[in-house]
Amino acid sequence: MSNMTTSDRVAASREAKSLVLRLNEIYKKTKDSELMDLMKRLTEKKRRIEKRLKGMPDLT
């Protein structure tokens, strides 16, 4: 994740969101705890990518 361009980060964030939404539909039917864990891991990675995209807040 460290050598990604901005466009790579945007694409990865969108893909993660899409995956989580699709996994959520399956989770609603199966209630599989492994799927929930996977969704949590994907969401955390997505948040890190988005945090990197937004950058540091101005302190002025």
C-alpha positions as semicolon CSV with decimal commas, in nm:
position;residue;x (nm);y (nm);z (nm)
1;M;0,000;0,000;0,000
2;S;0,298;0,236;0,045
3;N;0,392;0,273;-0,323
4;M;0,043;0,342;-0,455
5;T;-0,042;0,643;-0,668
6;T;-0,340;0,858;-0,581
7;S;-0,547;0,701;-0,856
8;D;-0,449;0,354;-0,728
9;R;-0,569;0,452;-0,382
10;V;-0,900;0,581;-0,517
11;A;-0,951;0,260;-0,715
12;A;-0,860;0,044;-0,413
13;S;-1,099;0,235;-0,188
14;R;-1,385;0,194;-0,435
15;E;-1,309;-0,175;-0,482
16;A;-1,302;-0,231;-0,106
17;K;-1,637;-0,058;-0,068
18;S;-1,785;-0,270;-0,345
19;L;-1,652;-0,591;-0,189
20;V;-1,785;-0,502;0,156
21;L;-2,130;-0,429;0,014
22;R;-2,138;-0,759;-0,175
23;L;-2,011;-0,953;0,126
24;N;-2,272;-0,785;0,341
25;E;-2,550;-0,921;0,121
26;I;-2,412;-1,272;0,163
27;Y;-2,361;-1,216;0,537
28;K;-2,727;-1,118;0,582
29;K;-2,828;-1,463;0,455
30;T;-2,561;-1,679;0,619
31;K;-2,462;-1,490;0,939
32;D;-2,113;-1,636;0,898
33;S;-1,877;-1,479;1,152
34;E;-1,579;-1,528;0,919
35;L;-1,747;-1,302;0,664
36;M;-1,797;-1,038;0,932
37;D;-1,428;-1,056;1,022
38;L;-1,334;-1,021;0,656
39;M;-1,562;-0,720;0,616
40;K;-1,405;-0,558;0,924
41;R;-1,054;-0,610;0,787
42;L;-1,152;-0,467;0,447
43;T;-1,320;-0,169;0,610
44;E;-1,012;-0,096;0,818
45;K;-0,788;-0,107;0,509
46;K;-1,034;0,119;0,326
47;R;-1,025;0,370;0,612
48;R;-0,645;0,376;0,607
49;I;-0,644;0,438;0,233
50;E;-0,901;0,716;0,264
51;K;-0,709;0,872;0,552
52;R;-0,400;0,878;0,332
53;L;-0,599;1,033;0,047
54;K;-0,731;1,313;0,265
55;G;-0,385;1,395;0,398
56;M;-0,293;1,581;0,714
57;P;-0,531;1,848;0,842
58;D;-0,405;2,206;0,846
59;L;-0,304;2,317;1,194
60;T;-0,314;2,689;1,117
